[in-house]
Amino acid sequence: MTTRREHRAQIAEARNVFGQVVARARFAGEPTVLLNRKAEAAVVVPFDWYLRALDALGEQRLLADQPD
C-alpha cells in the first residue's frame, strides 16, 4: 500500500491560493481536500489520477457542455 501526502484547506482559504492548490496537485501529485465548515466537500487531484479513477470504476467522461 502507498501512503499519499494530503493537504486540507477551507474552501475560502483555498480560493485565495487556488493556483497553488492546482500546482500542488499537478506537479507534486498531492491532493487537497476542500472543507466546508470542517466537513469534507471535494478533492483537487492530479488529472491523471482522475482518469485512472474513472477507468477503475468503469466510467467514461461526458463533458457537461456537450449534448447527451
C-alpha positions in Angstrom: 0.0 0.0 0.0 1.2 3.5 -0.8 0.8 6.5 1.5 -0.1 9.7 -0.2 0.6 13.1 1.3 -2.7 15.0 1.6 -3.4 18.7 2.2 -6.6 20.1 3.7 -7.9 23.6 3.3 -11.2 25.5 3.9 -12.8 26.4 0.6 -12.5 30.1 1.2 -8.8 29.7 2.1 -8.1 27.5 -1.0 -9.9 30.1 -3.2 -7.3 32.7 -2.3 -4.4 30.4 -3.3 -6.1 28.2 -5.9 -3.1 28.4 -8.3 -1.0 26.8 -5.5 -3.6 24.1 -4.9 -3.7 23.2 -8.6 0.1 23.3 -8.9 0.4 21.0 -5.8 -1.9 18.5 -7.5 -0.4 18.9 -11.0 3.3 18.9 -10.3 3.7 17.3 -6.9 0.8 14.8 -7.2 -0.6 15.9 -3.9 -4.3 16.1 -3.4 -6.0 18.8 -1.4 -9.2 18.1 0.5 -11.5 21.1 0.5 -13.5 21.6 3.7 -16.8 23.4 4.1 -17.4 24.2 7.8 -15.0 21.3 8.7 -16.9 18.8 6.6 -15.0 17.2 3.6 -16.7 18.6 0.5 -14.4 17.9 -2.5 -10.9 17.0 -3.5 -8.5 18.6 -6.0 -6.5 15.7 -7.5 -4.0 15.4 -10.4 -5.7 14.9 -13.8 -4.1 11.5 -14.4 -5.3 10.3 -11.1 -8.8 11.3 -12.1 -8.5 9.4 -15.4 -7.3 6.3 -13.6 -10.1 6.5 -11.1 -12.7 6.7 -13.9 -11.0 3.7 -15.6 -11.0 1.7 -12.4 -14.7 2.5 -11.9 -15.5 1.6 -15.5 -16.9 5.1 -16.1 -16.5 7.4 -19.1 -16.2 11.1 -19.4 -19.0 13.2 -20.7 -18.3 16.9 -21.0 -21.1 19.0 -19.4 -21.3 21.5 -22.3 -21.9 18.7 -24.8 -25.4 17.2 -25.5 -26.1 13.8 -24.0 
